[in-house]
Each structure stands twice: as structure tokens, then as C-alpha cells.
Amino acid sequence: MKDKLDQSTMDQIVRGANKGKNIFGAVFYVSSEDKSIDLLSASGNFESESPYYIASINKLFISSILLKLYANNQLDVNDKISRYLPEEVMQGLHIYNGQEYSKDLTITHLLSHTSGLPCYLLDTQADGKKVMTELEAGIDQPWPIDKIIQSVK
């Protein structure tokens, strides 16, 4: 059996990940439930506290959290999202052919990508640009939740 993962080994692994083609930086965090392992390491153009875009992996985290809440009877996946979001977020969130559908959206719609909401990264924005094209060109910018909601609207 291998020895327990330590900081030195973790740092070596993270530096190795940074050597791959088109990988300019990496941040890894490994933690066990009992905190017997709690390691953070960064390499390349990242520091351990650097903000960075996690791309579509956030879908896995959000889905896991929602399903855990569902399993604990803390929410129902058929709940309307308006139950959890403020009116100013819901107002005008999903308008199609002049009709407001925002209050019809459920957690299931969001989890299954059947809400009809546009993708703020891939769909063309009001200015004719695509955020993903800009990201791929190295034009990065912060995307706080209020900016995402405004873009979706």
C-alpha cells in the first residue's frame, strides 16, 4: 500500500500536470472528510488563491449539491426556481416570443438543460460577440452572478 499523500508529493504531482500541452497553470485541492488529508498546491501561472474559470465542471458540483439536498428532503427537483431566487432575478429571466416563462422554470429544467435559457458563454451576446470566443482569445474578465443573469436576460 502506498504512503499517505503529503504536501511534497502533491506539489510534485501538480508541477507534473503543468507540463502538459496547453496547460499553463494548475491548482489542486485534496481533502478527506476527517481532514487527515488537507492539501492545496498550485503551479505555473496560478497561485493557490488565484481566481480562475472552472468551466463546465461546476455543473457536476451543483448537480451533486442539489441531489444531496433532494435526498435530505431539503428541496424538491420539481420546485420552481422562483421559490429560491429573488423577484429582481426572476423578472425578465426567460421571455420567449414576448411571453414571460420565468416563473415556470423548475430545478429539473436547469439540471436537465431544458429551461430554454441561453448559454452566456456560447450564445451570441447583444453586442454580437461570444464570450467563449473572447476567452479562447485570451480576453478574460470577471463574471459575477449579476453579470451572468443580466447576460442571460
N, C-alpha and C positions, 0 to 999 in steps of 0.2 A: 504494500500500500504506500502511496506517495505521502510525503510530509505535508503538513498543513500549509496552505498558501500564506506567504509572508509578503511584506512590503517590497523587499528586494526582488523577489520572483515576479510580483505583479508589475513592478516598474520595467523589468526586462521584457515581459510579455507585451506591454503597451508600447515600448520602443520598437519592438519587432513588428507590431501591427502598423506602425507608421512607415515602414519600409515598403509597403505595397504600392503598386502603380496607382497614381492619382489619390493617394491618401496622404494628406498634408498635416494632419493632426488627429489625435485620438484622446478621448477621456473615458476611463473605465472606473466603475464603482462596483465593488463586490461586498455584499454584506450577508451575514447569516442571521436568522431570526433571533438567535440567542446572543448576537453581537460578538461571538467568539472570533468571527472574521468581519472586519470593517475596514476596507482598504479603498483608497482613492488614488488614481495615478493619471498623469497626463503626459503627452509628448508632442513633438512637432510644434505647430503654431498655436497650440492650446495650453492653457494653464488649468489647474483643477477647478478654478472658479470662473473660467471664461464662459460667457453665454454662447450658445451655438444652436443651430437649427437641427431638430431631431427628425425631421421629415415624417414619413408616414408611420413610423414606429409608434407614434403617440396613439394611433388607433388601437394597438394592442393593449396599451396601458389603460386607456379609457374604457375599452370593452371589458377588460378584466375587472376594473373597479365597479363598473355598472352591474356586471353579472354577480359580483360578490354582494353588492347592496341588494340586488334582487333575491339572491339566495338567503340573505338575512332578513327578508321581508321589510326592507327599508325603502324600497321603491318598486314599482311595477313597470316593466318594459313597455306596457301599453299606456302608461301615463302620458298626458300631453306635456310637452316641454314648457308650456306656459305656466304650469304648476311650479316650476323651479326657476324660471327666468323672469326678471322684472318687465313690466309693461313697456318701458322705453326700448328694451331689446326686442321684444316681440313685435312692436308696431312697425309694419312695413318689412318684416323679415322675409316673407315669402308672398310676393304678389305675382300672379300669372294672368295674363290677358285682362288686366285691370281688376282682378278679384283677389282679395286677401285670403290666403290659406294658412297664415302663420299659426293661428290658434288650433289648427287641425293636426299639426305636426306632433308625432309621438317619439318617445325614446327609441322605439323599434325602427321608425323611419330613419333616424340618424345612424343607428347601429348597422342597418342593412343598406345604407346609401340609397334609400328610396324616397327621400324627402323632397327631391326636386330642387334643393338649394344648390347654387353654383359653387364650384370649387374656386376659392380665391387664389389658388396657386396656378391652376392650369387654364381656367377660362379667361377669355379676353375681358379686360377691365374697361371701364367707361372711357379711359384715355387711349384705348386701342392697344395697350401693352398687355403682356402676360408676365405675371410675377416670376414664374418659373424660368422664363427666358432671361429675365434680368438676373436671377440668382445664378443660373448657369454661366452668365457672362461675368460673374464676379461682382455684380451690383447688389450688395446686401443692404438690408435695412431692418430695423426692428418691426415686429408685427404684434403689438399688444392686442388684447382681445377686442377692445373698442374699435381698432382699425380693421380687424378682420370682419367684425359684424357690419361695419359701415361698407366695406367692400362687397360683402355678400348681398347687402340691401341694394 
